[in-house]
């Protein structure tokens, strides 16, 4: 099985240089945060649920919507994600 990468999802890198195993953290984070549902499903089949879960749990940053989505998909509380813990250490401005 192969993972199809959409060129406009990886606009900032040369598509020919992406190694799906060597750069899996970057690929997974990009698809989780900016990809489509079909790309997410294909990525889950390619890397496996446990690999994707570990990468997402250790991500330094996820937006609130992506964090909530990953928390539901992987049945893991938001407080277990590294990005949640880092956000608690550096609180920003209040959302009104």
Secondary structure by P-SEA (a helix, b strand, c coil): cbbbbbccccccccccccccccaaaaaaaaaaccccaaaaaaaaaaccaaaaaaaaaacccccaaaaaaaaaaacccccccaaaaaaaaccccccc
